[in-house]
Amino acid sequence: MLDIRWLEDLIVVAETRNLTKASEIRNVTQSGLSRRIQSLEHWVGAPLIDRRKSPLDLTEAGYKLLEVANDTLGRLKGARRAIREDQDERLRSIRFAAPHILSMTFFPRWIPAIQSSLGATRLSVMSDNLPGCASAFEDGSVDFVVCLADAGDAIFKAAGRPLSIEGCASLTIGRETLIPLSAPDGNGGPLHRLDIGPRLSTSYLGYSRECSLGWAVEQLIATRRDLPQLNALYENSLADGLRSMALSGLGVAWLPLTTTHNDILRRRLVRAGDSALDLTLDIRIYRPPQKLPRRAEELWTKLCTDGPGLIQSEPSLQMEELAALR
């Protein structure tokens, strides 16, 4: 079997043209170097060094093999260097999967806190629906899943199949509130109301079936028999798409406080129902049972021990302020 050291020996012999100098460079006795060159010649099946000449020279077969040895060792060293760099980069990076809404609202506020706590760290966020995030978690494409979860886990139950993150260790690192909002009418009240009773109807803007926010909203609606009939006019998998439709006056939508509090302050959107219809969701981070790369483990340890510095507080606009804006 070919020993890569034999190729390295041949290269040094070709450079020095002297077995004594070559053996010193290779940190081996001259007799040991000669035996390794002979082993390489036996593997090739032809003499590689013309020992009659002084200084030494390679044979025609030796020069052919030298060209291959330089190319092969160069490629191997380059591949090793690239692999090591990739591995070092992997150890210094943290990979998240999260639903689109959190990628837009939570991570821009949270990533600076991570960088401040851990130092320079390469962070990546893959955006997908919740089942897609769970699949990436299952196959090891990401270190953590960050997602929204309700107290009764209705979101997970509505997924239609068990998700890989269920049963894994998790921490609550923030909260989000969904509020039923409508464009205002001429008097500043909601154009589309949720307090008009079950015998009447109102236009409704809902999340697409693949969106986990919609699963939580539909569960809330199913428990409230006092709501008017909701006529679905439009659906979108993105909260910002529903926000645009709500601003246009097309209906009522349960929208995240983090993306709409400026609209509420400026009275572009108003409550369509009382605060009992608000839906408070935890922002949770899930990790797998196996050991994670160094930076990811550091983050988890800090969340467990130094949580307050890395866990987001409630959105700046509180429920009392929202109530005052009705």
NORBELRA-V875747 format. One record per residue. N is the residue number from 0. RES is the residue in three letters. PSI is psi in degrees with one decimal (* if undefined). OMEGA is omega in whole degrees, -180 to 180 (NA if undefined). Layout:
# NORBELRA-V875747
((N/RES/PSI/OMEGA) (N/RES/PSI/OMEGA))
This chain:
# NORBELRA-V875747
((0/MET/137.6/-179) (1/LEU/133.5/176) (2/ASP/126.3/-176) (3/ILE/-24.8/179) (4/ARG/-30.2/-179) (5/TRP/-39.5/177) (6/LEU/-40.6/177) (7/GLU/-38.2/177) (8/ASP/-45.9/-178) (9/LEU/-41.4/-179) (10/ILE/-43.5/-179) (11/VAL/-39.7/177) (12/VAL/-41.4/179) (13/ALA/-34.2/-179) (14/GLU/-42.4/-175) (15/THR/-29.0/-177) (16/ARG/31.5/-179) (17/ASN/122.1/-176) (18/LEU/-33.7/-180) (19/THR/-49.3/179) (20/LYS/-39.5/-179) (21/ALA/-39.9/-180) (22/SER/-34.2/177) (23/GLU/-45.1/180) (24/ILE/-37.9/-178) (25/ARG/-2.2/177) (26/ASN/49.5/180) (27/VAL/155.4/177) (28/THR/158.7/-179) (29/GLN/-38.6/179) (30/SER/-36.9/178) (31/GLY/-40.0/178) (32/LEU/-41.5/180) (33/SER/-40.1/179) (34/ARG/-38.1/-180) (35/ARG/-37.6/176) (36/ILE/-40.5/178) (37/GLN/-37.9/177) (38/SER/-39.7/178) (39/LEU/-41.2/178) (40/GLU/-39.6/178) (41/HIS/-39.0/180) (42/TRP/-39.8/-179) (43/VAL/-39.4/-177) (44/GLY/20.7/-180) (45/ALA/152.5/175) (46/PRO/141.3/-179) (47/LEU/-21.5/-178) (48/ILE/133.2/175) (49/ASP/97.9/-174) (50/ARG/-5.8/179) (51/ARG/-21.3/-176) (52/LYS/152.9/175) (53/SER/117.6/-1) (54/PRO/168.1/-178) (55/LEU/154.1/175) (56/ASP/159.6/177) (57/LEU/152.0/173) (58/THR/175.2/177) (59/GLU/-41.8/178) (60/ALA/-36.3/179) (61/GLY/-42.0/180) (62/TYR/-36.5/176) (63/LYS/-45.6/180) (64/LEU/-34.0/179) (65/LEU/-42.1/180) (66/GLU/-43.3/179) (67/VAL/-39.2/-179) (68/ALA/-45.1/179) (69/ASN/-43.5/180) (70/ASP/-44.6/-177) (71/THR/-47.4/-179) (72/LEU/-35.0/177) (73/GLY/-43.3/178) (74/ARG/-41.9/-180) (75/LEU/-43.9/180) (76/LYS/-39.2/178) (77/GLY/-42.0/179) (78/ALA/-41.3/179) (79/ARG/-42.4/179) (80/ARG/-44.0/-180) (81/ALA/-41.0/180) (82/ILE/-42.7/179) (83/ARG/-40.1/178) (84/GLU/-41.2/177) (85/ASP/-41.2/-179) (86/GLN/-42.0/178) (87/ASP/-41.0/179) (88/GLU/-39.6/179) (89/ARG/-41.0/-180) (90/LEU/-27.8/-178) (91/ARG/0.6/-175) (92/SER/160.1/176) (93/ILE/130.4/-176) (94/ARG/127.2/179) (95/PHE/152.8/165) (96/ALA/137.9/-177) (97/ALA/148.7/173) (98/PRO/156.4/-174) (99/HIS/-41.1/-175) (100/ILE/-40.6/-180) (101/LEU/-31.9/176) (102/SER/-31.3/-178) (103/MET/-33.5/-171) (104/THR/-41.1/-173) (105/PHE/-48.1/-174) (106/PHE/-37.3/177) (107/PRO/-27.5/177) (108/ARG/-26.9/-173) (109/TRP/-35.5/-177) (110/ILE/-42.7/177) (111/PRO/-34.5/178) (112/ALA/-38.2/178) (113/ILE/-47.0/-179) (114/GLN/-38.5/179) (115/SER/-35.7/-177) (116/SER/-40.8/-174) (117/LEU/-12.8/-171) (118/GLY/-172.4/-177) (119/ALA/116.6/-178) (120/THR/134.9/177) (121/ARG/120.2/-178) (122/LEU/137.5/176) (123/SER/142.9/-179) (124/VAL/117.8/175) (125/MET/122.8/-179) (126/SER/131.1/179) (127/ASP/174.4/172) (128/ASN/171.0/-173) (129/LEU/-46.0/177) (130/PRO/-37.0/178) (131/GLY/-40.2/177) (132/CYS/-42.7/-180) (133/ALA/-35.7/178) (134/SER/-42.0/178) (135/ALA/-36.9/177) (136/PHE/-41.6/-177) (137/GLU/-39.2/-178) (138/ASP/6.3/175) (139/GLY/12.4/180) (140/SER/-20.2/179) (141/VAL/159.2/178) (142/ASP/-38.6/-175) (143/PHE/151.7/165) (144/VAL/129.3/174) (145/VAL/121.4/-174) (146/CYS/171.2/177) (147/LEU/141.1/180) (148/ALA/142.4/179) (149/ASP/167.4/-174) (150/ALA/-37.8/-178) (151/GLY/6.9/-178) (152/ASP/31.6/177) (153/ALA/-31.6/179) (154/ILE/-46.4/-180) (155/PHE/-40.7/-178) (156/LYS/-32.3/-178) (157/ALA/-6.4/-178) (158/ALA/-22.8/178) (159/GLY/-11.8/177) (160/ARG/156.8/178) (161/PRO/137.6/178) (162/LEU/146.3/-175) (163/SER/-21.7/-178) (164/ILE/-16.7/-180) (165/GLU/133.4/-179) (166/GLY/-10.6/178) (167/CYS/158.7/178) (168/ALA/139.2/-179) (169/SER/159.0/175) (170/LEU/145.7/173) (171/THR/122.0/-175) (172/ILE/6.2/178) (173/GLY/-178.9/178) (174/ARG/152.4/175) (175/GLU/148.2/178) (176/THR/128.2/174) (177/LEU/130.0/-175) (178/ILE/133.2/176) (179/PRO/116.3/-173) (180/LEU/150.8/179) (181/SER/156.4/169) (182/ALA/150.9/-179) (183/PRO/153.3/172) (184/ASP/-171.5/-177) (185/GLY/-22.0/-179) (186/ASN/3.8/180) (187/GLY/-3.7/175) (188/GLY/176.0/-180) (189/PRO/134.3/177) (190/LEU/-33.7/177) (191/HIS/120.7/-170) (192/ARG/149.9/176) (193/LEU/5.5/-177) (194/ASP/26.6/-175) (195/ILE/3.6/174) (196/GLY/157.4/-174) (197/PRO/-13.1/-177) (198/ARG/-12.0/-180) (199/LEU/-179.2/-177) (200/SER/160.8/176) (201/THR/156.5/-179) (202/SER/138.7/-172) (203/TYR/134.5/176) (204/LEU/115.3/-172) (205/GLY/165.1/177) (206/TYR/149.2/176) (207/SER/159.6/-174) (208/ARG/-28.9/-178) (209/GLU/-4.5/-176) (210/CYS/124.7/-177) (211/SER/-24.7/175) (212/LEU/-40.3/180) (213/GLY/-32.6/179) (214/TRP/-41.1/180) (215/ALA/-40.6/-180) (216/VAL/-43.5/-179) (217/GLU/-34.4/177) (218/GLN/-41.4/178) (219/LEU/-46.6/-179) (220/ILE/-39.3/-178) (221/ALA/-24.3/-179) (222/THR/-7.4/-177) (223/ARG/95.2/-179) (224/ARG/-6.8/-180) (225/ASP/-0.4/-178) (226/LEU/154.3/174) (227/PRO/166.6/175) (228/GLN/129.7/-178) (229/LEU/113.1/180) (230/ASN/107.8/-177) (231/ALA/114.7/180) (232/LEU/-23.4/-172) (233/TYR/147.2/173) (234/GLU/153.9/-178) (235/ASN/146.3/179) (236/SER/-11.9/-178) (237/LEU/134.3/-180) (238/ALA/-34.4/-178) (239/ASP/-30.8/176) (240/GLY/-41.0/177) (241/LEU/-37.0/178) (242/ARG/-44.1/180) (243/SER/-41.4/179) (244/MET/-38.9/178) (245/ALA/-41.3/178) (246/LEU/-29.7/179) (247/SER/-5.7/178) (248/GLY/20.0/-175) (249/LEU/-18.2/-179) (250/GLY/-171.9/179) (251/VAL/142.3/179) (252/ALA/144.8/173) (253/TRP/110.0/-173) (254/LEU/149.6/-180) (255/PRO/138.1/178) (256/LEU/-36.7/-176) (257/THR/-25.4/-179) (258/THR/-7.6/-173) (259/THR/-2.1/-173) (260/HIS/-29.6/175) (261/ASN/-37.6/176) (262/ASP/-38.4/-180) (263/ILE/-44.5/180) (264/LEU/-35.8/-178) (265/ARG/4.0/177) (266/ARG/25.4/173) (267/ARG/-25.3/173) (268/LEU/141.7/180) (269/VAL/163.1/178) (270/ARG/137.7/174) (271/ALA/-9.9/179) (272/GLY/175.0/-176) (273/ASP/172.9/-174) (274/SER/-15.8/177) (275/ALA/-17.0/178) (276/LEU/-2.5/175) (277/ASP/148.6/-178) (278/LEU/110.0/-180) (279/THR/127.1/-178) (280/LEU/142.3/173) (281/ASP/145.6/167) (282/ILE/113.9/-176) (283/ARG/148.0/174) (284/ILE/130.4/-178) (285/TYR/141.6/177) (286/ARG/154.7/177) (287/PRO/165.3/-180) (288/PRO/-28.1/-177) (289/GLN/160.9/-179) (290/LYS/139.2/-179) (291/LEU/166.0/173) (292/PRO/161.2/-168) (293/ARG/-51.8/-176) (294/ARG/-39.2/180) (295/ALA/-40.4/177) (296/GLU/-37.1/178) (297/GLU/-42.7/179) (298/LEU/-46.2/-179) (299/TRP/-42.7/179) (300/THR/-42.5/-180) (301/LYS/-36.5/177) (302/LEU/-35.9/-179) (303/CYS/-34.1/-173) (304/THR/-36.1/-177) (305/ASP/38.3/-171) (306/GLY/-48.3/-173) (307/PRO/-30.5/-180) (308/GLY/-18.6/-176) (309/LEU/-2.5/180) (310/ILE/129.4/-175) (311/GLN/140.4/174) (312/SER/175.1/177) (313/GLU/152.7/175) (314/PRO/152.0/-172) (315/SER/-28.4/179) (316/LEU/111.9/-173) (317/GLN/167.3/-177) (318/MET/-34.5/-180) (319/GLU/-39.3/179) (320/GLU/-37.2/177) (321/LEU/-43.0/180) (322/ALA/-35.5/-179) (323/ALA/-18.2/-178) (324/LEU/-4.5/-178) (325/ARG/*/NA))
